[in-house]
Amino acid sequence: MKSKTVTTITSLPDTGTLHQLTHVFSNHGYDPKAGQTITTVPSEVTGSKNRIVYKTDSFGYRSQSGEWGRFNYTARDKEGESKEGTVVLVPPNHVIIESDFFFSTENWTTVGNRAKNEVYHEPTTRGVMSYYIYAFDNSLNTNREGDDMDVWYFQLPPKFYGWQGIMYRGRLEFDLSSFGGDFSDEYRNHPGKLNLVEITCSKCSINRGETIGFPINASNGFNGKTKRFSLEMIETAGWLKDPKNSLHQWEPISKCKFIEVLSGISNMRILGDFTRWHESVSIDNVRFVGDTPQGRYHLPVCAQKSPDARKCDCEE
């Protein structure tokens, strides 16, 4: 006889409400679905098939950009209890996190220049760049090959960090443009060596850390004209792993390691320094877009042995 599984809600979403099923829907499938509001945790799920109802408030539905919220749960049976799982509540457009810069810089910064270059908010529209941010070079450190060693990046704010395992098979999207600089092949900075995006997980590999990068060459480059990038968040899309040795090339990354990085993002940056000389680069509409939701199978089962994917045993 199959043992009964008991699910317990261990945290509540920031917006909207969770509800137990009504008796009539739980037992017979008739409306109304939403019964008693879950207001405290931990709370055991009482409905059949361990189901609950989520209701978003109408204001949040219309105004919030990105996910509606998250909550955690555990499951137990006679064999034992699981670790906490995470449910991410996403809108119909599947956008999980977004920076559209409509009101401000949203705490974006830059890294890489010895003399710190500021991020500026531009509340105007220029093509698809509508209410965006930009930064420009304010230092050069040229080596004997002519490349600028002070390579600067836009650094994303903390809302993009933490557990983002839901991003597996999704997309990282953003728009880049420039209104100053020479982006010809002759002035490309470190040709063939720079990453367009780098994502770091400081706790990965038993706290030794891991960084993955998407090479700019794998994205067909950037010539200064407005361009929309859409990078698939899967290990076979062109992402590479930092070998942690400057004498070695960046190398292919396994499925397990890729999911582990997404499950513990601690830093993320997008390239702004494409040329050997001074340039200005603007960025807009940066978003994590999830794949079509697949419930408990959204992440491969082989990566679900621990919330941070450290016990993943997917085939390499």
Secondary structure, DSSP 8 states (H G I E B T S, - for coil): -----EEEE----SSSEEEEE-HHHHHH--S--EEEEE-SSSEE--SGGG-EEEE--HHHHHH--S--EEEEEEEEETTEE---EEEEE--TT-EEEEE--SSS-TT-EEES-SS----EEEEEEETTEEEEEEEE-----B-TTS-BS---EEE--GGG-B--GGGTT-EEEEEEEEEES--SGGGBSSTTT-EEEEEEETTHHHHT-EEEEEEGGGGT---SS-EEEEEE-SGGGS-EE--S-TTS--EE--HHHHHHHHTTB-EEEEE---BSS--EEEEEEEEEE--S--GGGSS-GGG-SSTTSTT-----
